[in-house]
């Protein structure tokens, strides 16, 4: 089975103020379903109030991430699934719950991880 990253950037989640409660309820329900199905690995959102730090191989720390890269933000879910079709189905469920499209990526297999 492969691990899939299902994610969205913060700007994609445009939700009316009076719909937030339903979005939270629906998105938590999908995650609970993934846990019950035994496919949930990890999920959460980037805390945008905490700035990234760039750490070198020598251990030096600099404020901010790569200056040339776009900001990394939004929500992420990692699921372990038997096929891309299953990943697409879960991504669609998360998209419905979050009220925004989801990006779907597969992690490369590493036998040491």
N, C-alpha and C positions, 0 to 999 in steps of 0.2 A: 504494500500500500504506500502511496505517496502522501506527502504533506503539502497542503495547498494554503497559500496566503490569500485571504479575501479581505480587501481593504478599500478605503475611500479617503480622499483628502477632506479636510475640514470644510473647505469652500463648497464642496459638492452637497453638503447637507443643509439645504435651505428648507426650513420647517417653520410653519406659522407658530406663533407663540402659544396659541391655544391647542396645538397638536403635540407639543413636546411630551406631555404625560403619556399619550398613546404610543409615541415612538419609543420611549423608555420601556414601557410595558411590553410592547411587541418585540423589541430587540432582545430584551432579557428572556422572553419566552422562547425565542429561536435558539438562544444560547443554551437554555435549560434543555431543550429538545436535543441539541447536539451532544450535550453531556450525557443525557439518558441513552442516546444511541451509541455512546462510546467512541465518538469521532472527534470530540473536542480536545485540543492540545493546549491552546493558549489564546487569550484575547484581551483587548483593552484599547485604550486610546492614549495617544501621546499627550503628556502633560505640557501644554503650550506655555504654561507659566514658569517652567524650568528651562532655561536656555541650554542648548547642547554644548558639549565640550569636545574638542578635538584632542585626542590623546595619541602621542607619538610612540614609536617602538621603544624609545628611551624613557618613556614615562612623563615627558613634558606635557603640560596641559595648557590649552589655549581656549579662550571663550569663543563660542560659535562653532558651527560645523564647517564643512568645506565651503569656502566662499563662492565657488563656481556652481554649486549644486542647489537645486530648488529646496525650499524648506520641507522638512519631513514632518507631517502632522496628520491628524485624522484618527480613524479607528481601524483596528486590525483584528483579524481572527485567523487562527491557524487550525485547520482541521486535517485529520488523517483519514483519507478516503480511498476506496478501491479503484476509482476511475475518474477521468475528466468529466464524464457525464454526471457522476454523483457530485463532483465539485461545482459544476454549473448549477445543478439543482439547489444545492445549499446556498450558493451565491445569490441565486434568485430569491430564496426565502429571506436572506439577510437584506437584500435590496428592498424587498417589500416592507420589511419591518423598519428599516432606517429611512425609507422614503427617498433613497438615492441609489444610482447605479453603483456597482461594486467592481473593482479591478480584481482579476483572478490570475494568480501566478502559481506555478508549481516549483517547489524546492528541488534542486538536484539531489539525487541519491548519494549519500556518503555512508559507506558501510561502517565507518568508524564512529558515526554519531548515534 
